[in-house]
Amino acid sequence: MAAEMNVSQSVVAEIESSKADVRYSTLDRSAEAVTKHRKRLDLTPA
């Protein structure tokens, strides 16, 4: 996923652990990387 987003693995780890205050553009790249081969992504509150 990090390679797909063009970020380091540590950035992905921060996003996944909810420890980072990430920008919308970073979340958008994350969603794009995760759903690259999927047709739909459902987001639910934690």
C-alpha positions, 0 to 999 in steps of 0.5 A, a space after each residue: 500500500 505504501 508504494 501505491 500511495 508513494 509514501 513510506 511504510 511508517 506513514 501507512 502505519 500512522 494512518 492505520 493506527 489513527 495516530 496521525 492527523 492526516 490531510 484529506 489528500 493523504 486519505 484519498 490516496 490511501 482509499 485509492 490504493 486500497 480500492 484500486 482493484 475494487 469497485 466499492 469501499 464502505 467507510 464506517 465510524 470506528 
